[in-house]
Amino acid sequence: MTTPAKKRKAVHRLPPARHILPAINEKDLFKRVIRSHQLIEKALIRGIAKRLVVPDSLEMGAVPFPLKVNLAIALGKLPAEYGPPLSKINAIRNTFAHNSSAKLNPDRATELWNCVPPRIQQDLKGIFRRRFSLKPTQLVNMVFGIMFLDVRILATLKATEKYQDLPYFKAVSTSIAPPSASPPGSVAPIHASNIFHLMRASGVHSPCIRCTPRSGRCG
């Protein structure tokens, strides 16, 4: 029998990046929204737990999603600019949770896009180029996907590390530099390690899940 302590530890586990692929490839929009939101929430929980002295003393399941976002920002695990898009993602999730046949209309999708920080908007346009689209289903893939991948990366930072130290958050330019372009010993921009995951998940191309952005080949 699983003990309560073990159950709490399981809650704090960080989901692998590859889990976003089946989530946002779900044909059913309801399942796509719910599963992607769950992954984002798990990544938030992991990031918060790493900054708490006694993480098991806080029942994460009882903490509302908006409060988790605020807590992650307050603990320095999340940039404040991620608050609005994550709040909008949660609002969309709640709509579908209360009505499984709900639709994401263009106006609602545009509201989601407008919450995304400009630099991330530019990065997504750079990733998808001619395939970029503001269609509601494509926006769900792009925004839900990149929010999960970014929150997940931020959740892996050590207690002594700050997201402000990552080149991706310090760079003035919004261009996406490949990992090989980074100086030796530096941390590669966040999106550089996520491009293949995000593009494959959104159907732009389909590299092997083990492909690396550095080599472009399976390893």
Steps between C-alpha positions, in 0.01 A plus 500: 500500500627845406559724798387865505866608504570309179189647339619850579844426352337380179314832474834682499644303207582696186333360186737428209498753214384230257168469684382820334500326161202268550326768706483765229464245223168389645232524231240581763547866600356431847767236570770719347420794728456291817812285455723794403377700801575205728859487375547873553361468853732209582800701381388794716465272803848361448650848473325617816592187695870546422496841670312391814691386808236238588300451178287216638354736760306673219215303345555602138175344383305748714680802357304662211686534170508885507655489846760250379595745225527789748699284741744395226550866406545602865759225552696612195425184301300677232525839324204727577427532126395133498214575739246637246531219242489233771190664651334502158595137445336417833183689403481304174556176690215584741267568209567155356494331841144622555389434142678222310338612174624859532670667205794738489374783282736740316438783748596283797806375312605857420469592869736213581750612239490860619600383850818337370812715558618667176838327500331158516260603223801586284669172586192301403473687171868424439455131578196447279567761231260439210316237705420753770125547547266673741236232455362396841621138483849606391517758779416234756790290372746788492413685821413204722805315365757777547362594843543142620849467355613832649344439842659155499847640424459762772395230747834324452705798622696438816431698815805717435405570137270778379310512174642849443841335459388299199611659170148460364361740759797739488521533122372820345456328165201271449682280252545133579865400509585129459677338796824474297509881478519541876839568660662195667363442847195723452136398523331476160184708444195318628316474171802359317462171690124497446468576128490138383248402766270790419524474121441125504205540736342755266557298185759727336740211462552169675853433626565203723420575864868431580633749243709779646485862381880507497553221250161467335557124503390214717743413772 
